[in-house]
């Protein structure tokens, strides 16, 4: 009887963990591409609902689902970018995104390799998230108002890529929002709203891919890894990829006629909500 109860308890816990992973996967897919910070939501939801946090490794693996969404949605752009590396026609060179993307990838890669432990152990807390949600939300508002939005993706330079890449490196801090801060930097450079988001998504692809591969490697090296953990991980990846693909599609359409103001307001409301939870 005791063995039966223990087996039943394990199955129930595994089912609950899978349901949690599915919900977090949906949240990850939506918030990764909206400028509202996916890391803040992945920390906040378990805290509010009283769930045991699933850790940074789980969060990064959920990014594998959004990586799938990125690759599928932008598959034609990536094929074109790869082709542009090997062409010599002036028109193709002028429109090539390869150099800005390559240069823009370095800052976050270097910062992530050297400061991953510090970020995971010291900066993943609610107080930091309240500040970053507020400050970088206001920065997005200023950029949306002040940016000329007269530039497109044609003619982006390596310097443009470096500036946006440096902004992306700051997004390793929870609450900043990778898409939010790279879009902000692109808007300050005069790039249009929709193209700012498009470049942000393209720039995030190699970073998300690298982080996911590294964390998967770390997970496979963990001696206490059990096969039961594969099910919630797979569920989280599946749901984050589906929600992420739909988010990219409709977010880019949204930006053709609207501003980022609604997301600024959401960030401020979320920051106030977290602050109230902390003080009450």
C-alpha positions, 0 to 999 in steps of 0.5 A, a space after each residue: 500500500 505504501 509503495 502504491 501511494 508513493 508511486 501515485 504521488 510521483 505520477 501526480 507530481 510529474 503531471 503537475 510539473 508537466 502542466 507547469 512547464 506547458 504554462 511557462 512554455 506559453 508564457 516564454 513564447 509570448 514574452 520572449 518577443 514582446 518587450 516585457 521581459 520573459 525572465 521576469 515572467 518566468 520568475 514571477 509566475 512560480 513566485 505568485 503561484 507558489 510553485 517551486 522555481 524550475 531554475 535558470 537551466 529550465 528557463 534557457 531550455 524553454 528558449 530552445 522552443 522560441 529558437 525553433 519559432 525563430 528559425 521557422 519564421 525567419 528561415 528565408 531571411 537566414 538563407 538570404 543572409 547566408 547567401 549574402 556572405 558569399 556574394 560580391 554584387 554591390 546591391 547585395 552588399 548594401 543590403 547585407 545583414 550578415 556583418 551587423 548580426 555577426 558584430 552584434 552577437 559578440 557583446 552578449 556572448 562574451 558577457 554571458 560566458 564570463 558573468 553567467 554565474 553572477 547573473 544567476 546567483 546575484 541578480 535573479 531577484 524581485 528587487 532587480 526586476 522592479 528596477 529594470 522593468 521600470 527604467 528600461 520601460 521608460 527608455 523604450 517610451 523615449 526611444 519610441 517617441 524620439 526615434 526618427 524611424 526613417 531607416 529600414 534594414 537596408 544599409 545597416 552598418 557594423 556600428 549599428 550592429 555593435 550598438 544594438 549588440 551592446 544593448 543586448 548584452 545588458 539584457 542578461 540581467 532579469 527584467 531588462 528584456 532582450 527584445 525590449 532593449 535591442 528594439 530600444 537601441 534600434 529605435 534610437 538609431 532611427 530604425 522603424 518600429 517593425 524593422 527594429 523588432 525584425 532585427 532584434 529577433 534576427 540578432 537574438 537567434 544566435 544568442 538563444 541558440 548558443 545559450 540553449 546548447 550550452 545549458 543542454 550540455 550542462 544538463 546532460 553532464 548533471 549526474 542526478 538528471 532523471 528521465 522523468 524530467 524530460 517530459 516537462 522539458 519537452 512540453 515546455 519546448 513544444 508550447 514555447 515554440 508554438 506560442 513564440 511563432 504566433 507571437 512573432 507573426 502577429 507582433 510584427 503586424 501590430 507594429 505596422 500601425 501602432 506604437 510600443 506605448 501599450 508595452 511600456 504601460 504593461 511594464 510599469 503596471 507589472 513593476 508596481 504589482 511586484 513592488 506591492 507584493 514585496 511590501 505587503 
